[in-house]
Amino acid sequence: MRVHIIGTGLLGASLGLALSGRGHTVTLEDTSPTAQQLASDLGAGEPVAPAVPVPGTAVPGTAGDSPGATTSAGEGIDPDIVVVATPPDVAAHVIAAALRDYPRATVTDVASIKTRLLETVRGLVTADQLDRYIGCHPMAGREKSGAISARPDLFTARPWVICSDDDTPASRLREVVEMAEATGASVTHLDPRIHDAAVAKVSHVPQVVSSLVASQLRHAPLDEVALAGQGLRDVTRIAASDPGLWTQILSGNAEEVRTVLLALRGELDSLIEALSLGPGSTGAIARAIAHGNEGHDRIPGKHGQAPTAYAVVTVLIPDTPGTLASLFKDIGDLGINVEDFRMDHAPGRRLGIVDVSVMPANANELETGLQALGWRIPESAIEKEGTT
Amino acid sequence: MRVHIIGTGLLGASLGLALSGRGHTVTLEDTSPTAQQLASDLGAGEPVAPAVPVPGTAVPGTAGDSPGATTSAGEGIDPDIVVVATPPDVAAHVIAAALRDYPRATVTDVASIKTRLLETVRGLVTADQLDRYIGCHPMAGREKSGAISARPDLFTARPWVICSDDDTPASRLREVVEMAEATGASVTHLDPRIHDAAVAKVSHVPQVVSSLVASQLRHAPLDEVALAGQGLRDVTRIAASDPGLWTQILSGNAEEVRTVLLALRGELDSLIEALSLGPGSTGAIARAIAHGNEGHDRIPGKHGQAPTAYAVVTVLIPDTPGTLASLFKDIGDLGINVEDFRMDHAPGRRLGIVDVSVMPANANELETGLQALGWRIPESAIEKEGTT
């Protein structure tokens, strides 16, 4: 398959690495020649010649009116698929240009919002061109951006949402599915509106709220912030995300995000009212936390399966080189698979608390086995948890 | 030291385990004889005789008026310190009773809210009795409750906040500090109001907001919730917490929590307004995320030190028994200390993505070393992160 990738940031470069690694022919294009070359040097594909003015066609002051005034950056290539992996705020125009420049190719993108993008593209292209466009959203990313953070396995086992419709030719849909599966992603088909409503709930609103919680710490004295525990750390981890990118994402899905935030604010208002401690307040507060339990229980477990109850065995270890090694060596020697693990941070002391999640049937064996080998396991350390 | 613990749930029983393990004499008391016996069986201390009616003093219909109608549960013991570790909503009355019942003892507690509790206690006891009370809040806990979840190291390296004032006799303060330090906790002195404002920000509001985000998933179809990534999982982990306990905590610190929630709602309202995409909206959205960055950067790193930038090396591993063991064995053999690690969940596939955090100086050595040993490390997998 010949794939042309426009935009060589984290997603574009990662896609190039993944497809090149499987033997597909990948060409790369970016408005930044430096970014384009970096992605190419990393092995993501072959760079195309940068766009240059065509001598004799560029008339000063009229360049904007003459679409033929520059060569197409990808002139001379004939891709099966063009993937637009630019920042979301320019994606629609780049998609439209790609549909014009590559009249044979299927054009897709990786933007995290789909409805507004599709509407904008629809306004820019012909109906025939639109039939060659299939919006996608691979649900992969990192807190870090740029080709330098790219990895060939970025999409592996992640959901790759494809938003096709009844007018999409089956052969073009097959191409896009094939490409997505070549990255190791799990393909999911969703209507654009349903996609946007879903990501508002599972991605955009959690980002907003994490930022709002962290924002309340801006002016708190450091000795007060020092009381922070794992709960705060977890809730605010994604508050470190890039404001520029998230401004584009939130603006692009503004209506759906707003809808969810308004629902959330309604519940927040009820809780704030309840905290005046008038009649019925206890029930209202308990209900808010119980509703959270209910929503939490719907989040699927590891590997995308239904929620699984793992058993957690806690081990206390000195925080020194080799100790984790020995621990996992011993667990491996017991023949028990670790489903998940978490190391708890211990303020002011170099001691690690490791929670090891295993299938419930293995928990007693693991505890007994580790204790026999001299590991420190607190009393009653085995518990069940609804895994998320 | 002779310590009497009233309330043998997670905190009381853990404290008993910690102090007994250091050779202190611990007695245990709980309104539930079963809970009291369980904590004792686990090694948390000696149970006292349960409270029984004293024959001849209990007059039907007047029991409430005769304070001497039952024996004190702890009759015959003479503790240096009494620790009230009951649920927060009954703590004040139990503290007042303890100040009366044990006229020689210093009385302390472990409740997570301090101002309202102190006010209530003040209304129940004499000034002399009040001088023997020193409020505390060990910042330790788990999502699971009860003596069965207790562990002797629950307080190890956690902040233990002590709220004394100028009237507190130095000798009594020393006793409480000594006990707290015997559990391995890091003692911090704070004014009750400052404590309550701080925990509203770093603990209570994050809990509320996590619950509110999870609540929005209650009615979302499961195939939409299946798009959840690590961000949602982190933000909603504590949404699994116990509604009963949190109702008491939030009610007890209602004013401070309400103040922070109102500030948060102000910022939420601005963001909701900005999502109408009127003039200036882009700046307002970017500012909300940037403010989150700013607050996030104030949260101290592991071991309570100032935020440290670790380097993260990512390794891809098959999710089979023994693989983690080999990985950590190899890292240990390289002589490199693991500062933190995280396993990323891979939906629909049994492949683990392990992020290993190490001191930046060790990152290249670790990457080169692991690659030489055949581990799969994606291109450019080393990145710096502000650790939290």
Chai-1 contact restraints between the chains, C-beta under 6 A:
chainA,res_idxA,chainB,res_idxB,connection_type,confidence,min_distance_angstrom,max_distance_angstrom,comment,restraint_id
A,L42,B,E379,contact,1.0,0.0,6.0,A-B,restraint_1
A,M139,B,L227,contact,1.0,0.0,6.0,A-B,restraint_2
A,K144,B,E383,contact,1.0,0.0,6.0,A-B,restraint_3
A,I148,B,S380,contact,1.0,0.0,6.0,A-B,restraint_4
A,R151,B,P378,contact,1.0,0.0,6.0,A-B,restraint_5
A,P152,B,P378,contact,1.0,0.0,6.0,A-B,restraint_6
A,D153,B,L316,contact,1.0,0.0,6.0,A-B,restraint_7
A,D153,B,P378,contact,1.0,0.0,6.0,A-B,restraint_8
A,A157,B,A346,contact,1.0,0.0,6.0,A-B,restraint_9
A,A157,B,P347,contact,1.0,0.0,6.0,A-B,restraint_10
A,A157,B,G348,contact,1.0,0.0,6.0,A-B,restraint_11
A,A157,B,R349,contact,1.0,0.0,6.0,A-B,restraint_12
A,A157,B,L351,contact,1.0,0.0,6.0,A-B,restraint_13
A,P159,B,L227,contact,1.0,0.0,6.0,A-B,restraint_14
A,S186,B,G348,contact,1.0,0.0,6.0,A-B,restraint_15
A,A198,B,E224,contact,1.0,0.0,6.0,A-B,restraint_16
A,A198,B,L227,contact,1.0,0.0,6.0,A-B,restraint_17
A,K201,B,Q216,contact,1.0,0.0,6.0,A-B,restraint_18
A,K201,B,A220,contact,1.0,0.0,6.0,A-B,restraint_19
A,V202,B,L227,contact,1.0,0.0,6.0,A-B,restraint_20
A,V202,B,A228,contact,1.0,0.0,6.0,A-B,restraint_21
A,V202,B,L232,contact,1.0,0.0,6.0,A-B,restraint_22
A,P206,B,V213,contact,1.0,0.0,6.0,A-B,restraint_23
A,P206,B,G231,contact,1.0,0.0,6.0,A-B,restraint_24
A,P206,B,L232,contact,1.0,0.0,6.0,A-B,restraint_25
A,P206,B,V235,contact,1.0,0.0,6.0,A-B,restraint_26
A,V209,B,V209,contact,1.0,0.0,6.0,A-B,restraint_27
A,V209,B,V213,contact,1.0,0.0,6.0,A-B,restraint_28
A,S210,B,V235,contact,1.0,0.0,6.0,A-B,restraint_29
A,S211,B,A288,contact,1.0,0.0,6.0,A-B,restraint_30
A,S211,B,I289,contact,1.0,0.0,6.0,A-B,restraint_31
A,S211,B,G292,contact,1.0,0.0,6.0,A-B,restraint_32
A,L212,B,L264,contact,1.0,0.0,6.0,A-B,restraint_33
A,L212,B,E267,contact,1.0,0.0,6.0,A-B,restraint_34
A,L212,B,L268,contact,1.0,0.0,6.0,A-B,restraint_35
A,V213,B,P206,contact,1.0,0.0,6.0,A-B,restraint_36
A,V213,B,V209,contact,1.0,0.0,6.0,A-B,restraint_37
A,A214,B,G292,contact,1.0,0.0,6.0,A-B,restraint_38
A,A214,B,G295,contact,1.0,0.0,6.0,A-B,restraint_39
A,A214,B,H296,contact,1.0,0.0,6.0,A-B,restraint_40
A,S215,B,H291,contact,1.0,0.0,6.0,A-B,restraint_41
A,S215,B,G292,contact,1.0,0.0,6.0,A-B,restraint_42
A,S215,B,G295,contact,1.0,0.0,6.0,A-B,restraint_43
A,Q216,B,K201,contact,1.0,0.0,6.0,A-B,restraint_44
A,Q216,B,V260,contact,1.0,0.0,6.0,A-B,restraint_45
A,Q216,B,L264,contact,1.0,0.0,6.0,A-B,restraint_46
A,L217,B,G295,contact,1.0,0.0,6.0,A-B,restraint_47
A,L217,B,R298,contact,1.0,0.0,6.0,A-B,restraint_48
A,R218,B,E294,contact,1.0,0.0,6.0,A-B,restraint_49
A,R218,B,G295,contact,1.0,0.0,6.0,A-B,restraint_50
A,A220,B,K201,contact,1.0,0.0,6.0,A-B,restraint_51
A,E224,B,A198,contact,1.0,0.0,6.0,A-B,restraint_52
A,V225,B,R298,contact,1.0,0.0,6.0,A-B,restraint_53
A,A226,B,P300,contact,1.0,0.0,6.0,A-B,restraint_54
A,L227,B,M139,contact,1.0,0.0,6.0,A-B,restraint_55
A,L227,B,P159,contact,1.0,0.0,6.0,A-B,restraint_56
A,L227,B,A198,contact,1.0,0.0,6.0,A-B,restraint_57
A,L227,B,V202,contact,1.0,0.0,6.0,A-B,restraint_58
A,A228,B,V202,contact,1.0,0.0,6.0,A-B,restraint_59
A,A228,B,I299,contact,1.0,0.0,6.0,A-B,restraint_60
A,G231,B,P206,contact,1.0,0.0,6.0,A-B,restraint_61
A,G231,B,I238,contact,1.0,0.0,6.0,A-B,restraint_62
A,L232,B,V202,contact,1.0,0.0,6.0,A-B,restraint_63
A,L232,B,P206,contact,1.0,0.0,6.0,A-B,restraint_64
A,R233,B,T388,contact,1.0,0.0,6.0,A-B,restraint_65
A,D234,B,D234,contact,1.0,0.0,6.0,A-B,restraint_66
A,D234,B,R237,contact,1.0,0.0,6.0,A-B,restraint_67
A,V235,B,P206,contact,1.0,0.0,6.0,A-B,restraint_68
A,V235,B,S210,contact,1.0,0.0,6.0,A-B,restraint_69
A,V235,B,V235,contact,1.0,0.0,6.0,A-B,restraint_70
A,T236,B,H296,contact,1.0,0.0,6.0,A-B,restraint_71
A,R237,B,D234,contact,1.0,0.0,6.0,A-B,restraint_72
A,I238,B,G231,contact,1.0,0.0,6.0,A-B,restraint_73
A,A239,B,G292,contact,1.0,0.0,6.0,A-B,restraint_74
A,A239,B,H296,contact,1.0,0.0,6.0,A-B,restraint_75
A,A240,B,H296,contact,1.0,0.0,6.0,A-B,restraint_76
A,P243,B,A286,contact,1.0,0.0,6.0,A-B,restraint_77
A,P243,B,I289,contact,1.0,0.0,6.0,A-B,restraint_78
A,P243,B,A290,contact,1.0,0.0,6.0,A-B,restraint_79
A,W246,B,I289,contact,1.0,0.0,6.0,A-B,restraint_80
A,T247,B,T282,contact,1.0,0.0,6.0,A-B,restraint_81
A,T247,B,I285,contact,1.0,0.0,6.0,A-B,restraint_82
A,T247,B,A286,contact,1.0,0.0,6.0,A-B,restraint_83
A,L250,B,I285,contact,1.0,0.0,6.0,A-B,restraint_84
A,A254,B,L275,contact,1.0,0.0,6.0,A-B,restraint_85
A,A254,B,L277,contact,1.0,0.0,6.0,A-B,restraint_86
A,V257,B,L275,contact,1.0,0.0,6.0,A-B,restraint_87
A,R258,B,I272,contact,1.0,0.0,6.0,A-B,restraint_88
A,R258,B,L275,contact,1.0,0.0,6.0,A-B,restraint_89
A,V260,B,Q216,contact,1.0,0.0,6.0,A-B,restraint_90
A,L261,B,I272,contact,1.0,0.0,6.0,A-B,restraint_91
A,L264,B,L212,contact,1.0,0.0,6.0,A-B,restraint_92
A,L264,B,Q216,contact,1.0,0.0,6.0,A-B,restraint_93
A,E267,B,L212,contact,1.0,0.0,6.0,A-B,restraint_94
A,E267,B,S215,contact,1.0,0.0,6.0,A-B,restraint_95
A,L268,B,L212,contact,1.0,0.0,6.0,A-B,restraint_96
A,L268,B,R265,contact,1.0,0.0,6.0,A-B,restraint_97
A,I272,B,R258,contact,1.0,0.0,6.0,A-B,restraint_98
A,I272,B,L261,contact,1.0,0.0,6.0,A-B,restraint_99
A,L275,B,A254,contact,1.0,0.0,6.0,A-B,restraint_100
A,L275,B,V257,contact,1.0,0.0,6.0,A-B,restraint_101
A,L275,B,R258,contact,1.0,0.0,6.0,A-B,restraint_102
A,L277,B,A254,contact,1.0,0.0,6.0,A-B,restraint_103
A,T282,B,T247,contact,1.0,0.0,6.0,A-B,restraint_104
A,I285,B,T247,contact,1.0,0.0,6.0,A-B,restraint_105
A,I285,B,L250,contact,1.0,0.0,6.0,A-B,restraint_106
A,A286,B,P243,contact,1.0,0.0,6.0,A-B,restraint_107
A,A286,B,T247,contact,1.0,0.0,6.0,A-B,restraint_108
A,A288,B,S211,contact,1.0,0.0,6.0,A-B,restraint_109
A,I289,B,S211,contact,1.0,0.0,6.0,A-B,restraint_110
A,I289,B,P243,contact,1.0,0.0,6.0,A-B,restraint_111
A,I289,B,W246,contact,1.0,0.0,6.0,A-B,restraint_112
A,A290,B,P243,contact,1.0,0.0,6.0,A-B,restraint_113
A,H291,B,S215,contact,1.0,0.0,6.0,A-B,restraint_114
A,G292,B,S211,contact,1.0,0.0,6.0,A-B,restraint_115
A,G292,B,A214,contact,1.0,0.0,6.0,A-B,restraint_116
A,G292,B,S215,contact,1.0,0.0,6.0,A-B,restraint_117
A,G292,B,A239,contact,1.0,0.0,6.0,A-B,restraint_118
A,E294,B,R218,contact,1.0,0.0,6.0,A-B,restraint_119
A,G295,B,A214,contact,1.0,0.0,6.0,A-B,restraint_120
A,G295,B,S215,contact,1.0,0.0,6.0,A-B,restraint_121
A,G295,B,L217,contact,1.0,0.0,6.0,A-B,restraint_122
A,G295,B,R218,contact,1.0,0.0,6.0,A-B,restraint_123
A,H296,B,A214,contact,1.0,0.0,6.0,A-B,restraint_124
A,H296,B,T236,contact,1.0,0.0,6.0,A-B,restraint_125
A,H296,B,A239,contact,1.0,0.0,6.0,A-B,restraint_126
A,H296,B,A240,contact,1.0,0.0,6.0,A-B,restraint_127
A,R298,B,L217,contact,1.0,0.0,6.0,A-B,restraint_128
A,R298,B,V225,contact,1.0,0.0,6.0,A-B,restraint_129
A,I299,B,A228,contact,1.0,0.0,6.0,A-B,restraint_130
A,P300,B,A226,contact,1.0,0.0,6.0,A-B,restraint_131
A,K302,B,H345,contact,1.0,0.0,6.0,A-B,restraint_132
A,H303,B,P347,contact,1.0,0.0,6.0,A-B,restraint_133
A,G304,B,P347,contact,1.0,0.0,6.0,A-B,restraint_134
A,G304,B,G348,contact,1.0,0.0,6.0,A-B,restraint_135
A,L316,B,D153,contact,1.0,0.0,6.0,A-B,restraint_136
A,P321,B,G332,contact,1.0,0.0,6.0,A-B,restraint_137
A,P321,B,G335,contact,1.0,0.0,6.0,A-B,restraint_138
A,P321,B,N337,contact,1.0,0.0,6.0,A-B,restraint_139
A,G322,B,G332,contact,1.0,0.0,6.0,A-B,restraint_140
A,L324,B,F328,contact,1.0,0.0,6.0,A-B,restraint_141
A,L324,B,V338,contact,1.0,0.0,6.0,A-B,restraint_142
A,A325,B,F328,contact,1.0,0.0,6.0,A-B,restraint_143
A,A325,B,K329,contact,1.0,0.0,6.0,A-B,restraint_144
A,A325,B,G332,contact,1.0,0.0,6.0,A-B,restraint_145
A,F328,B,L324,contact,1.0,0.0,6.0,A-B,restraint_146
A,F328,B,A325,contact,1.0,0.0,6.0,A-B,restraint_147
A,F328,B,F328,contact,1.0,0.0,6.0,A-B,restraint_148
A,K329,B,A325,contact,1.0,0.0,6.0,A-B,restraint_149
A,K329,B,K329,contact,1.0,0.0,6.0,A-B,restraint_150
A,G332,B,P321,contact,1.0,0.0,6.0,A-B,restraint_151
A,G332,B,G322,contact,1.0,0.0,6.0,A-B,restraint_152
A,G332,B,A325,contact,1.0,0.0,6.0,A-B,restraint_153
A,G335,B,P321,contact,1.0,0.0,6.0,A-B,restraint_154
A,N337,B,P321,contact,1.0,0.0,6.0,A-B,restraint_155
A,V338,B,L324,contact,1.0,0.0,6.0,A-B,restraint_156
A,H345,B,K302,contact,1.0,0.0,6.0,A-B,restraint_157
A,A346,B,A157,contact,1.0,0.0,6.0,A-B,restraint_158
A,P347,B,A157,contact,1.0,0.0,6.0,A-B,restraint_159
A,P347,B,H303,contact,1.0,0.0,6.0,A-B,restraint_160
A,P347,B,G304,contact,1.0,0.0,6.0,A-B,restraint_161
A,G348,B,A157,contact,1.0,0.0,6.0,A-B,restraint_162
A,G348,B,S186,contact,1.0,0.0,6.0,A-B,restraint_163
A,G348,B,G304,contact,1.0,0.0,6.0,A-B,restraint_164
A,R349,B,A157,contact,1.0,0.0,6.0,A-B,restraint_165
A,L351,B,A157,contact,1.0,0.0,6.0,A-B,restraint_166
A,P378,B,R151,contact,1.0,0.0,6.0,A-B,restraint_167
A,P378,B,P152,contact,1.0,0.0,6.0,A-B,restraint_168
A,P378,B,D153,contact,1.0,0.0,6.0,A-B,restraint_169
A,E379,B,L42,contact,1.0,0.0,6.0,A-B,restraint_170
A,S380,B,I148,contact,1.0,0.0,6.0,A-B,restraint_171
A,E383,B,K144,contact,1.0,0.0,6.0,A-B,restraint_172
A,T388,B,R233,contact,1.0,0.0,6.0,A-B,restraint_173
